[in-house]
Each structure stands twice: as C-alpha cells, then as structure tokens.
C-alpha cells in the first residue's frame, strides 16, 4: 500500500535513451529526478514474455533499492471481444505479461480490454467478463494469484472502457482493479473535466462501488489530450493551455480526499511532466 502519492513515466524517458541507459538503470535515474514510479511497457509483446526472467528480476531489485514502484502495461494486441482465436491469444498475452510482472514484483498489470466491433456493449461486457474470469483461474493455477489485473478506461467510442464498464468488470472479476486514465475519460466524454467537482464525482463513484481502498491508492494515467467526436486523437504536454484536463483540478481533489495514488505520465515528455505534476500536488498539499 502506498503511503504517499507517487509519480513516474509510462516507459523509458527519451533523455534516458539518449544516455544509452540500461533498463536496470532507469529506477536510479528516476529517483535522481525525484520520481518514484515506473510503468514498464510490454505493449508489443506476443504470447510469451519478451524479456529474460533475469532482466525482469534485476529491474525489480533496482526498483526496490531506489523505492520506485513498478507497474506493467500489457500488450496492445489484446482484444477480449474478438473471435475465439483472438480471445485465446489475448488471454495468453495477458498471462505472459503477468509472468513478467511477477518476476519484477510489479502491480498492477494494466491493459486495454478490447473493441466493440459489431456487438452491443452488453454482449461485449459479458464476453470480457467471462474471458477475464478464465484468465484469473489460469493465473491461480500458475501461482500468479497475487497479480492484479488493471483494465483501463479508454478514450475512443469504439473501445470497451467507459468508467461504468471498467468498474462493473472490477465488481465482478476477482483480482481486477480499475486503472483510471483521466485523459481518456476526458476525450471519451467530450471534455468531461472542467471543474473540481467533475473529478470528485468520479472518485466518489469508484468509492461507492468498490470501496475506499479502491481510491486510496488508485492507479492513474494523466496527460492533456486532443479529441474529436470519435474520442481520443492525440496526447499533449501539460503546458499546452488549449487542451485539458487540468491537473491542478485533480490535485485539489487528491489533497482533499488525502489520497496516495500512483500517477503515470503519458505525456510526450514523460518524466518532465511527471515532475511538473508532482510539484503541483506538493503545493496543493502544503496549501
């Protein structure tokens, strides 16, 4: 359980790549920037882990040594609403990522659930629920019952992942916890977050449905976002005033509710905007 809010990037920051840092160097470099979370990106993975166990365990060790909390973003090639073959392959990809998460000591395993296609939202929900329940049983059989599955709120109307859908999955699937991407919700709902109350309402709904523990250490993604009538279009940096949502508003609610969330920056300038969000929240907490 987090004892403080944590901030970090979704993936290795570009400046670290320029330095030609090894993956195991990332936790130390983040700590030197005053950051304390890191979401490893397994987004191109297939049906088997695409990193060596030794490498994953070393990343986990270095993260613990530097007090950097690890999470994993699972493969983009997951669609639990597709045909039978696609669903089975998606389950295998989730399990591959869960194995790596266990090696690292990472929580949660974040993933995109899938696409509606030509099915109704209710049909898709039932398909996803049953697929995830099967994944949970398979994780248990593999000794991976400690891994939390983190279905993420999504930004396009073609994607399964409204707030209600994600919370309903977490109500009905063991080992599931919500991952709230505030930018995605903002885009999906055509500019949802305009005032502090808009953020407060989401947190209250999560608490009412999943309990206080679900918001205390909520795993979040945040960036500014551009959207069209179809939803999400492009992520933007925090300093771009023409786009929302405004992190200052979310920071006010985090301070009000005395939460200790993990906030992962998905900005084009990953660590730089993570630092800016950290500093904004520190000012709110001190105020």
C-alpha positions as CSV (number, residue, x, y, z in Angstrom):
1,X,0.0,0.0,0.0
2,X,1.3,3.4,-0.9
3,X,2.0,5.8,2.0
4,X,2.3,8.8,-0.4
5,X,1.4,9.9,-3.9
6,X,3.8,8.6,-6.5
7,X,4.7,9.9,-9.9
8,X,6.5,8.4,-12.9
9,X,6.6,7.8,-16.6
10,X,4.9,5.3,-18.9
11,X,8.1,3.9,-20.4
12,X,11.7,4.9,-20.5
13,X,12.0,8.7,-20.9
14,X,13.7,9.9,-24.2
15,X,16.6,11.5,-22.3
16,X,17.5,8.2,-20.7
17,X,17.6,6.6,-24.2
18,X,19.9,9.3,-25.4
19,X,22.2,8.5,-22.5
20,X,22.0,4.8,-23.6
21,X,21.0,3.8,-20.1
22,X,20.2,0.1,-19.5
23,X,16.8,-0.8,-18.3
24,X,18.1,-1.6,-14.8
25,X,19.5,2.0,-14.6
26,X,16.0,3.5,-15.0
27,X,14.9,3.3,-11.3
28,X,18.1,5.1,-10.2
29,X,17.8,7.8,-12.9
30,X,14.1,8.3,-12.0
31,X,15.0,8.6,-8.3
32,X,17.6,11.2,-9.1
33,X,14.8,13.2,-10.7
34,X,12.7,12.8,-7.6
35,X,10.3,10.4,-9.2
36,X,9.2,7.1,-7.6
37,X,7.0,5.1,-10.1
38,X,7.7,3.5,-13.4
39,X,5.3,1.7,-15.8
40,X,7.2,-0.8,-17.9
41,X,5.8,-1.0,-21.4
42,X,5.2,-4.6,-22.6
43,X,3.0,-3.2,-25.3
44,X,4.4,-5.1,-28.3
45,X,4.5,-8.5,-26.6
46,X,3.1,-11.7,-28.1
47,X,2.0,-14.8,-26.3
48,X,5.3,-15.4,-24.4
49,X,7.3,-13.0,-22.2
50,X,9.7,-11.0,-24.4
51,X,12.3,-10.3,-21.8
52,X,14.5,-12.7,-19.8
53,X,13.5,-13.5,-16.3
54,X,16.9,-12.4,-15.1
55,X,16.4,-9.0,-16.7
56,X,13.0,-8.6,-15.1
57,X,14.2,-9.6,-11.7
58,X,17.1,-7.2,-11.9
59,X,14.7,-4.3,-12.8
60,X,12.5,-5.3,-9.8
61,X,15.5,-5.4,-7.5
62,X,16.8,-2.0,-8.6
63,X,13.3,-0.5,-8.3
64,X,13.0,-1.7,-4.7
65,X,16.5,-0.4,-3.9
66,X,15.5,3.0,-5.2
67,X,12.0,3.0,-3.8
68,X,10.4,3.1,-7.3
69,X,7.0,1.4,-7.6
70,X,6.8,-0.7,-10.7
71,X,3.7,-1.5,-12.8
72,X,3.4,-3.1,-16.2
73,X,1.4,-2.0,-19.2
74,X,0.4,-5.1,-21.1
75,X,0.3,-5.8,-24.8
76,X,-1.6,-3.6,-27.2
77,X,-2.5,-6.8,-29.0
78,X,-5.2,-7.8,-26.5
79,X,-8.9,-7.9,-27.6
80,X,-11.2,-9.9,-25.3
81,X,-14.1,-9.0,-27.6
82,X,-12.9,-10.6,-30.8
83,X,-13.3,-14.0,-32.3
84,X,-12.4,-17.1,-30.4
85,X,-8.9,-17.3,-31.7
86,X,-8.2,-13.7,-30.9
87,X,-9.6,-14.0,-27.4
88,X,-7.4,-17.1,-26.7
89,X,-4.3,-15.3,-28.0
90,X,-5.2,-12.3,-25.9
91,X,-5.5,-14.4,-22.7
92,X,-2.1,-15.8,-23.4
93,X,-0.6,-12.3,-23.9
94,X,-2.1,-11.2,-20.6
95,X,-0.6,-14.3,-18.8
96,X,2.8,-13.7,-20.5
97,X,2.7,-10.1,-19.1
98,X,1.6,-11.4,-15.7
99,X,4.5,-13.7,-15.5
100,X,6.9,-10.8,-16.1
101,X,5.0,-8.7,-13.6
102,X,5.6,-11.4,-11.0
103,X,9.3,-11.6,-11.8
104,X,9.6,-7.8,-11.4
105,X,7.3,-7.5,-8.4
106,X,5.1,-5.1,-10.3
107,X,1.5,-4.1,-9.7
108,X,-0.9,-3.8,-11.4
109,X,-0.9,-5.3,-14.9
110,X,-2.6,-2.5,-16.9
111,X,-4.3,-3.4,-20.2
112,X,-6.8,-2.3,-22.8
113,X,-9.8,-4.7,-22.8
114,X,-10.9,-4.6,-26.5
115,X,-13.2,-3.2,-29.1
116,X,-17.0,-3.4,-29.6
117,X,-16.9,-4.3,-33.3
118,X,-20.5,-5.1,-34.4
119,X,-21.6,-6.4,-31.0
120,X,-23.7,-4.5,-28.4
121,X,-22.0,-3.1,-25.3
122,X,-23.9,-5.7,-23.2
123,X,-22.6,-8.5,-25.4
124,X,-19.1,-7.3,-25.2
125,X,-19.2,-6.9,-21.4
126,X,-20.3,-10.5,-21.0
127,X,-17.6,-11.7,-23.3
128,X,-14.9,-9.7,-21.5
129,X,-16.1,-10.7,-18.1
130,X,-16.0,-14.4,-18.9
131,X,-12.6,-14.1,-20.6
132,X,-11.1,-12.3,-17.6
133,X,-12.6,-14.8,-15.2
134,X,-10.9,-17.6,-17.2
135,X,-7.6,-15.6,-17.1
136,X,-7.9,-15.3,-13.3
137,X,-8.4,-19.1,-12.9
138,X,-5.3,-19.7,-15.1
139,X,-3.3,-17.2,-13.2
140,X,-4.2,-19.0,-9.9
141,X,-3.1,-22.4,-11.4
142,X,0.2,-20.8,-12.3
143,X,0.8,-19.3,-8.9
144,X,0.1,-15.8,-10.1
145,X,-2.9,-15.1,-7.9
146,X,-1.1,-12.0,-6.4
147,X,-1.1,-10.2,-9.8
148,X,-3.8,-7.5,-10.0
149,X,-5.4,-7.1,-13.4
150,X,-5.9,-3.4,-14.3
151,X,-8.5,-2.8,-17.0
152,X,-8.0,0.8,-18.2
153,X,-10.6,3.4,-19.1
154,X,-10.4,4.1,-22.8
155,X,-10.6,7.3,-24.9
156,X,-12.3,6.2,-28.1
157,X,-16.0,5.4,-28.6
158,X,-15.1,2.2,-30.5
159,X,-13.3,0.8,-27.4
160,X,-14.7,-1.0,-24.5
161,X,-13.7,1.1,-21.5
162,X,-16.2,3.6,-20.2
163,X,-15.9,4.3,-16.4
164,X,-19.1,2.3,-15.8
165,X,-17.8,-0.7,-17.8
166,X,-14.4,-0.8,-16.1
167,X,-16.0,-0.5,-12.6
168,X,-18.5,-3.2,-13.5
169,X,-15.7,-5.5,-14.5
170,X,-13.9,-4.9,-11.3
171,X,-17.1,-5.6,-9.3
172,X,-17.4,-9.0,-10.9
173,X,-13.9,-10.2,-11.6
174,X,-11.6,-11.3,-8.8
175,X,-8.1,-9.8,-8.9
176,X,-9.3,-6.8,-11.0
177,X,-8.7,-3.2,-10.1
178,X,-9.6,-0.1,-12.1
179,X,-6.9,1.9,-13.9
180,X,-8.3,5.4,-14.5
181,X,-6.8,7.2,-17.5
182,X,-8.1,10.8,-16.9
183,X,-7.2,11.9,-20.3
184,X,-9.1,9.0,-21.9
185,X,-12.2,9.8,-19.9
186,X,-11.9,13.5,-20.8
187,X,-11.8,12.6,-24.5
188,X,-14.4,9.8,-24.5
189,X,-16.9,12.2,-22.8
190,X,-16.1,15.2,-25.0
191,X,-14.3,17.3,-22.4
192,X,-15.7,15.8,-19.2
193,X,-13.4,17.5,-16.7
194,X,-14.0,21.2,-16.5
195,X,-14.1,21.8,-12.7
196,X,-13.0,20.2,-9.4
197,X,-16.5,18.6,-9.0
198,X,-16.1,16.7,-12.2
199,X,-13.0,14.8,-10.8
200,X,-14.7,14.5,-7.4
201,X,-17.7,12.8,-8.9
202,X,-15.5,10.1,-10.5
203,X,-13.7,9.3,-7.3
204,X,-17.0,9.2,-5.3
205,X,-18.4,6.8,-7.8
206,X,-15.4,4.5,-7.6
207,X,-15.5,4.6,-3.8
208,X,-19.2,3.9,-3.7
209,X,-18.9,0.9,-5.9
210,X,-15.5,-0.6,-5.0
211,X,-14.8,0.8,-1.5
212,X,-12.5,3.4,0.0
213,X,-9.4,1.1,-0.6
214,X,-10.1,1.4,-4.4
215,X,-9.4,5.2,-4.4
216,X,-6.8,5.4,-1.7
217,X,-4.1,4.0,-3.9
218,X,-5.7,4.5,-7.3
219,X,-3.5,3.7,-10.3
220,X,-3.9,6.5,-12.8
221,X,-2.6,7.8,-16.1
222,X,-2.6,11.5,-16.8
223,X,-1.8,13.8,-19.7
224,X,-3.5,16.5,-21.7
225,X,-5.4,15.3,-24.7
226,X,-6.9,16.4,-28.0
227,X,-10.1,14.7,-29.1
228,X,-12.7,14.7,-31.9
229,X,-16.3,13.5,-32.0
230,X,-14.9,9.9,-32.1
231,X,-12.9,10.5,-28.9
232,X,-9.2,10.4,-28.3
233,X,-6.9,11.8,-31.0
234,X,-3.5,12.8,-29.6
235,X,-1.7,13.4,-26.2
236,X,-0.2,16.8,-25.4
237,X,2.2,18.2,-22.9
238,X,0.9,19.8,-19.7
239,X,1.9,23.4,-20.7
240,X,-0.4,23.4,-23.7
241,X,-3.2,25.5,-22.5
242,X,-5.6,24.7,-25.4
243,X,-6.1,21.2,-24.1
244,X,-7.5,19.5,-21.0
245,X,-7.9,18.2,-18.5
246,X,-6.2,20.4,-15.9
247,X,-4.1,18.5,-13.4
248,X,-4.4,21.4,-10.9
249,X,-8.1,20.4,-10.5
250,X,-7.3,16.7,-9.9
251,X,-4.6,17.7,-7.5
252,X,-7.1,19.6,-5.4
253,X,-9.3,16.5,-5.1
254,X,-6.3,14.3,-4.3
255,X,-5.4,16.7,-1.5
256,X,-9.0,17.0,-0.3
257,X,-9.5,13.2,-0.1
258,X,-6.0,12.6,1.3
259,X,-5.2,10.0,-1.4
260,X,-1.9,8.3,-2.2
261,X,-2.4,7.5,-5.9
262,X,0.2,6.4,-8.5
263,X,0.1,8.8,-11.3
264,X,1.8,7.8,-14.5
265,X,2.6,10.4,-17.1
266,X,1.8,9.6,-20.7
267,X,2.8,13.0,-22.0
268,X,5.1,13.3,-25.0
269,X,7.7,14.5,-22.4
270,X,7.2,11.6,-19.9
271,X,9.4,12.4,-16.9
272,X,9.3,16.2,-17.3
273,X,5.5,16.3,-17.0
274,X,5.6,13.7,-14.2
275,X,7.9,16.1,-12.3
276,X,5.5,19.0,-13.0
277,X,2.5,17.1,-11.7
278,X,4.4,16.1,-8.6
279,X,5.3,19.7,-7.9
280,X,1.7,20.9,-8.5
281,X,0.4,18.3,-5.9
282,X,3.1,19.2,-3.4
283,X,2.0,22.8,-3.5
284,X,-1.7,21.7,-3.0
285,X,-0.7,19.5,-0.1
286,X,1.3,22.4,1.5
287,X,-1.5,24.9,0.9
